[in-house]
Amino acid sequence: MTGPAQGVPHRHSGLDRGISAPRFATFEHAAGGDPGLARDLYVWNRDLSVAFLADIAILEVALRNAIRDAATAAWGAHWYSDPTVVLDDRSTRQLSSAWASLPDSVKRRAQDPDVPGRLVAQCMFGFWTNLLDAGGTSASHRAASPPTTMRSGTPL
């Protein structure tokens, strides 16, 4: 990576050590070969990404809460353990992973009113968006025999 001109430190000197040459080359190309402008572009890109992530975090919570509210209205607060709620394999795995990440003290009281909120908070954004798409592997094999539910303390 290009160093500071004539030994004069630049304000983004840490970038030279932290960014790989191929990654920096993308910014240097966009900056017409000017390493100083390339560093400024890199920092601007980082700042823009941070700004988007803040809004995406709010969107994630809003989407999660809207889906949870709809599921709760249809199947009750513990909708995720209702055997009539059929999830595809990938969503079942994600929900089971979220359940497994809860403390044992929470899992032991699976029917308490605070547990759904704690489980929902453990589900990653991908879980919620997966509920809205066409789905992964079909869960039809579970239709004949309902899955073990979290009601018994065992993940779906």
MARMILUM-100888 format. One record per residue (C-alpha): residue number from 1; residue in one letter; chain; x, y, z. Coordinates in steps of 0.001 Angstrom, whole numbers, plus 524288, in hexadecimal, padded with zeros to 5 digits. Layout:
BEGIN
TILUM  nr rest kette     u     v     w
TILUM NUM    a     A     X     Y     Z
...
***
This chain:
BEGIN
TILUM  nr rest kette     u     v     w
TILUM   1    m     A 80000 80000 80000
TILUM   2    t     A 804A9 80DBE 7FD75
TILUM   3    g     A 80AB9 8148A 8092E
TILUM   4    p     A 80A72 822DE 80CB4
TILUM   5    a     A 810C4 82C37 80322
TILUM   6    q     A 81EAA 82FF3 806BC
TILUM   7    g     A 81DA4 82A83 81493
TILUM   8    v     A 812B4 833D3 8189E
TILUM   9    p     A 80895 82C2E 8207B
TILUM  10    h     A 7FABB 82CAA 81B6D
TILUM  11    r     A 7EE9D 82D11 823D6
TILUM  12    h     A 7EAA9 81F1E 8203B
TILUM  13    s     A 7F7F4 818C2 82267
TILUM  14    g     A 7F1F6 80D2B 82991
TILUM  15    l     A 7EAB5 80936 81D47
TILUM  16    d     A 7F770 805C9 8168C
TILUM  17    r     A 7F9CE 7FB18 82091
TILUM  18    g     A 7EBCF 7F688 821D2
TILUM  19    i     A 7E6B9 7F58A 813F0
TILUM  20    s     A 7EB92 7EB78 80A4F
TILUM  21    a     A 7F1B8 7F07D 7FDCA
TILUM  22    p     A 7E710 7EA6E 7F51E
TILUM  23    r     A 7DC59 7F0D6 7FD48
TILUM  24    f     A 7E33C 7FDF9 7FD2F
TILUM  25    a     A 7E57C 7FCE1 7EE83
TILUM  26    t     A 7D6D2 7FDAB 7EC58
TILUM  27    f     A 7D66A 80AE0 7F30F
TILUM  28    e     A 7E30C 80F5D 7ECCA
TILUM  29    h     A 7DD70 80C48 7DF67
TILUM  30    a     A 7D107 813F3 7E2A8
TILUM  31    a     A 7D99D 81F3A 7E72B
TILUM  32    g     A 7E10D 81F90 7DA4D
TILUM  33    g     A 7ED78 81A7E 7E09C
TILUM  34    d     A 7EDC6 824BE 7EB60
TILUM  35    p     A 7F0CC 81D4B 7F810
TILUM  36    g     A 7EC8A 82894 800C8
TILUM  37    l     A 7DF60 8298A 7FA1B
TILUM  38    a     A 7DE6F 81AAB 7FA68
TILUM  39    r     A 7E012 81AE4 80936
TILUM  40    d     A 7D5C7 8258E 80A59
TILUM  41    l     A 7CC93 81D6C 801E1
TILUM  42    y     A 7CEF2 81189 80A66
TILUM  43    v     A 7CB95 8191F 816C2
TILUM  44    w     A 7BFBA 81F2A 8101E
TILUM  45    n     A 7BB5D 81172 80C1E
TILUM  46    r     A 7BCD3 80CF4 81A2A
TILUM  47    d     A 7B4FB 81893 81F30
TILUM  48    l     A 7AA4E 8161E 81538
TILUM  49    s     A 7A9C6 807BD 818FB
TILUM  50    v     A 7A876 80B38 8275A
TILUM  51    a     A 79D46 81473 8242C
TILUM  52    f     A 79623 809CA 81C9E
TILUM  53    l     A 7984D 7FFB8 82748
TILUM  54    a     A 791E6 8086B 83161
TILUM  55    d     A 7858A 80934 8292C
TILUM  56    i     A 7861D 7FAC7 825C0
TILUM  57    a     A 7868C 7F77E 83445
TILUM  58    i     A 779F6 7FF24 83650
TILUM  59    l     A 773D3 7F892 82A7D
TILUM  60    e     A 777C9 7EB3D 82FCD
TILUM  61    v     A 77100 7EDBC 83CC7
TILUM  62    a     A 764DD 7F31B 83611
TILUM  63    l     A 76407 7E76F 82CCE
TILUM  64    r     A 7666D 7DDC2 837BC
TILUM  65    n     A 75BF9 7E3E9 84049
TILUM  66    a     A 7520C 7E492 83530
TILUM  67    i     A 753DE 7D62D 831EA
TILUM  68    r     A 75383 7D26F 8404A
TILUM  69    d     A 746FF 7DA50 8423B
TILUM  70    a     A 7408C 7D3BD 83688
TILUM  71    a     A 744BD 7C62E 83B05
TILUM  72    t     A 7404F 7C911 848ED
TILUM  73    a     A 732FB 7CD9E 84409
TILUM  74    a     A 73167 7C132 83C16
TILUM  75    w     A 73739 7B6D2 84527
TILUM  76    g     A 7397D 7BCEE 85285
TILUM  77    a     A 74571 7C202 8599E
TILUM  78    h     A 74C8E 7B4FE 8588F
TILUM  79    w     A 749B0 7B3DA 849DF
TILUM  80    y     A 756FB 7ADF0 84736
TILUM  81    s     A 75358 7A1B3 84EDE
TILUM  82    d     A 745D7 79FF6 848D9
TILUM  83    p     A 74609 79341 84107
TILUM  84    t     A 73D1C 79948 836B7
TILUM  85    v     A 747AF 7A33C 8336B
TILUM  86    v     A 74FB7 79C6A 82905
TILUM  87    l     A 75D1A 7A21B 82677
TILUM  88    d     A 7669A 79DDA 81C09
TILUM  89    d     A 772E2 796BC 8204A
TILUM  90    r     A 77B81 7A2B6 81FE3
TILUM  91    s     A 77231 7AACF 8284C
TILUM  92    t     A 770B4 79F74 831BA
TILUM  93    r     A 77F88 79E86 8330A
TILUM  94    q     A 780AD 7AD36 83542
TILUM  95    l     A 775EF 7AD08 83F78
TILUM  96    s     A 77C1B 7A154 84630
TILUM  97    s     A 7892F 7A851 84656
TILUM  98    a     A 782E8 7B459 84C68
TILUM  99    w     A 77C54 7ABAE 85692
TILUM 100    a     A 7893D 7A4E1 8599B
TILUM 101    s     A 78FBD 7B203 85C00
TILUM 102    l     A 78640 7B561 866DB
TILUM 103    p     A 78AC7 7B303 874D0
TILUM 104    d     A 78631 7A62A 87AD6
TILUM 105    s     A 77EC7 7ADEC 8851B
TILUM 106    v     A 7765D 7B3B5 87A40
TILUM 107    k     A 77488 7A6C0 87325
TILUM 108    r     A 76FC7 7A05C 87FBD
TILUM 109    r     A 7646A 7A9E0 88035
TILUM 110    a     A 760E1 7A929 871DA
TILUM 111    q     A 752A8 7AD0D 873FF
TILUM 112    d     A 75569 7B959 87BF0
TILUM 113    p     A 750B2 7C5ED 87590
TILUM 114    d     A 75E57 7CBD0 873F1
TILUM 115    v     A 763F5 7C035 86C7F
TILUM 116    p     A 75E40 7C35C 85F0B
TILUM 117    g     A 76474 7D0DB 85F60
TILUM 118    r     A 77187 7CB33 86350
TILUM 119    l     A 770F0 7C100 8588A
TILUM 120    v     A 76CDF 7CB0F 84E61
TILUM 121    a     A 77871 7D394 85231
TILUM 122    q     A 781B6 7C81C 84FB8
TILUM 123    c     A 77CC9 7C5D0 841E3
TILUM 124    m     A 7858E 7CBF8 837B8
TILUM 125    f     A 7809F 7D48F 82C9F
TILUM 126    g     A 781CF 7C92D 82323
TILUM 127    f     A 777BE 7C16B 82AC3
TILUM 128    w     A 76D8A 7CC05 82929
TILUM 129    t     A 77040 7CE6A 81AC7
TILUM 130    n     A 77022 7BFBA 81847
TILUM 131    l     A 7623E 7BF54 81D71
TILUM 132    l     A 75E63 7C87D 81268
TILUM 133    d     A 7646E 7C15B 806DF
TILUM 134    a     A 760BF 7B4F2 7FFAD
TILUM 135    g     A 76804 7ACB5 8098D
TILUM 136    g     A 772BC 7A2DA 809B5
TILUM 137    t     A 77135 79436 80A83
TILUM 138    s     A 7630C 7908C 80BE9
TILUM 139    a     A 75E38 78D32 81954
TILUM 140    s     A 75365 7848B 813F0
TILUM 141    h     A 759A9 77880 81A0F
TILUM 142    r     A 75613 77E5D 8273F
TILUM 143    a     A 747C3 78017 8239E
TILUM 144    a     A 744B6 771B7 82632
TILUM 145    s     A 74A91 771F8 833C7
TILUM 146    p     A 74B71 77EE9 83B03
TILUM 147    p     A 75919 782BD 83F71
TILUM 148    t     A 75D99 782A2 84D59
TILUM 149    t     A 75B18 79057 85211
TILUM 150    m     A 761E4 799D9 85AE5
TILUM 151    r     A 7565E 79849 863F5
TILUM 152    s     A 75D07 78C0B 868FB
TILUM 153    g     A 76A32 792D4 8699F
TILUM 154    t     A 76F4C 78C1E 85D76
TILUM 155    p     A 7718D 7945A 85154
TILUM 156    l     A 76949 791E3 84555
***
